[in-house]
Amino acid sequence: MIFAVRNLVVERTRLILSVLGVGFAVLLILVMAGIFVGTTHQVTTYIDHSRNAVWVVQPGVSQMFRAVSWLPAGTERQLTGLPEVGTADPILGQPSDFVHNGAQTAYFVVGYDTDTDTDTGAGVGVGGPWSLAQGRGVEMSGEVVLDRVLAAKNGIGLGDTVRIVDGNFTVVGLSDQTAALGNFYAFVGMSDAARLFRAGDRVSYILVQPAPGYTPEQAAATINERMPG
């Protein structure tokens, strides 16, 4: 022990460099951990704001940005027939490229039922933007709510006309907290999304809220048992 202390005192330069090296390594680990946590939070932001819903998706689909989920017509009706299911709200969603004035940005288009009620206070339906920086939610066909960062990046404001997939839409709202690692969200009405995606009667996802007295885990277990696939 005395010999080790003596070596540390004599080799002060080496000691200082060693301490600095260890400190830098710890700092680097903390920075990388922070980036990982922040990245995970951004990628799952839409799911995190779905009111703890049970997500019903096509088998094999585990995330939104790199896969497309299709559920057949009638799935919503089957779900609401289960005693563990309180509400079942469908949404349509696909990743796409937003092109404006020659600039191209990856984004995700969400179609939601504007007539459903939520307790978010944003005045929009289930699956729509949960926080509005400006404007309002979608109320009629031909309207869109854009992520505010995506809008600012492209010099877009309320009232402007933008191209969504292959249709022209009027920007009526700018959403907040809807940017995810270079991907952004845009929200349109369900009927517009069905037309843009050529979806027919199909939907992409269904957000299930359990019936009173049941937990999300119980609802999910019943759905897997009664509706395999």
N, C-alpha and C positions, 0 to 999 in steps of 0.2 A: 504494500500500500504506500509506504514511504517512498519507495523507488519510483512508483508511478507518478506520485505527486511531484517529485523532484524533476522527472522528465517533462512534466507539463509546465513547470515553472521555467525550466531552462529553455525549452522550445516554445517560447511565447508566440512567435510568428506562426508556427505550425498549429498551435492551439487556436489562435484567432481565426486562421483560415478554415480550420475544421468546424469551428462553431458557426462561422458564416455559411459554410457549405451545407451543414445540417439545417440551419435556419431557412436557407433558400429552398432546399428540398421540401421542407414542411410547408412553406408558403406556396410552392408550386402545386403541391397536393391539394391544399385548400382552394386554390384558384380553380383547378380542374374539377374538384367536387362541386364548387359553386356553379360552374358552367354546366355540368351535368344536370344538377337539380333545376337550374333555370331552363335548360333545353327541354327537359321532361315536362315541366310545368307549361311551357308554351305549346308544345305539341298536343297536349291533352286539354287545352283550354276549353274547347267546345264541349267535350265530354264532362269536364269538371263543372260546367254551368248548365247541365241538363237536369238539375234538381234531383240528383241521385237516382235517375231513372234506370230501369233494367233495359238494356239495349238488345233488341231482337235484330239479328243480321243474318245474311246468307252464310251457310257453312263455309269455313275456310277463310273468311274475312276477319282480320284481327286489327286493322287500322284503316284510317280514312283516306290518307293522301296518296297511297300507292295501290289502292284496290277499289273496285266498284262492287257494291252489294245490290242484288236484285231480289226482292221478295214478291211472290205471286199475288195477284188480286185475291181478295178474300181473307188474307192473313190477319188483317186488323179485326175483321168480324169474328174470326175463330178465337182470337186472343180475348176479346171482350166477353166471350162466352164462358171463360174460365172463372170460377169463383174467386180465385186469388188475384185477379186482374181488375183494378179499378178503372183506369183509362189507358187507351192505347192510341198514341198520336203518331201518324206517319210523317216522315220527311223524305225528300228526295235530295240526293247530293252526289256531285261528281267533281273530281279535280279537273282543272282546265287551265288555259293560258289567257290572261287578260291582256289584250292588245289595245293600246291607245296612243295615238300620234307616233306610231312606229316603235314604241317601247313595249316590251313583252315581260309579263310577270306571272309567276305561278300563283294560282289562287283556287279556292274551293267554292263552288256555287251550291247554295243550300236553298231548296224550295220547302216552304213551310205553310201550314194552314193558318192564315191570318185571322180566322174567326175563333180560334181557341183562346182560352183565358189562361193567364199565368199570374203569379204573384211577384213577378220581378219588378214591377213598377215602370217598365219601359213602354208599356202600351202595345206590345206585340204578342203574337201567338207562340205556342209551344214550338221550340226549335228555331225561333227567330233570334235576333240580336238581343242580348240581355242588358246591354248598356249602350245608350245613344249619346254621342258627343254633340251632335247637332241634328236638327230635323225630327222626323217621326218614322214610325214603322211603315211597312208596305200596307196599303189599303185597297189597291186595285191593280188590275193587269197593267203591265208596262212600267211598273215602278220597281226600283231596286234600292237597297241599303248597302252601301260600300263601307269596307273598313276605312277608317279615317287616315291611317298611314298609307294605304294603297292610293287613296284619293289625293293626299298631299303629294305623294311621289309623282303623280301624273298631272298635277295641277287641276284637279277636278273639284267642283264645288256643288252645293245644292242647286238643283234645277238644271244641271248639265245633262246632256244625252251621252250615254256610253253604250258600247257594244258588249253584250253578254252572250257568249257562245255565238249564235248567228241572229240575234235579235237586238233591236234598239230599245233602251230603257232610260227612264228619267230618274236621276238620283234624288230621292226624297229624304234620305237620312244618311248620317255617317256614324258607324258603330265604333265603340271603344272596346279595348281588350280583346280584339279579334284578329290580331296578327300573331303568326306562329312561325318563327325561323324562316323568314323569306316567303312564307305562304300566308295568304290572306283570305278572309271570307267575304262573300257577297251573298245577300239574301233577297230572294224573289218569292212571289206567291206560288203556291203548289201547282196551279193550273199552268202558269208560265213555265215552271220547271219541267212539267210533264211534256209540254210541247218542245222545249229546247232539247231535252234528252231523248225524245221519241220513246217515252216510257210507257205510254198507254195507260193501263190500270195498275201497273206495277209501282212499287215504292222501293226505296233503298233501305231505310231503317224504320223501326217502330219503337218509340219511347214509351215504355210501360211504367205506370205508377201502380203499386200494389193497392188492392182494396183495403179498406179499414180493417185493422186486426191482423193483417199479414205483413211479413217483412219482405224486402227485395229478394232475399235468399229463397224464401218459400215460393215467391212468384216465379223466380228463375227455374227452380227445381220442377215446378208443375209444368211450365212451358216446355222444358226439355223432355219431360216424361209424356205429356199428352200430345205434343206436336214435334215429334222427332224430325230432324232435318231442317 
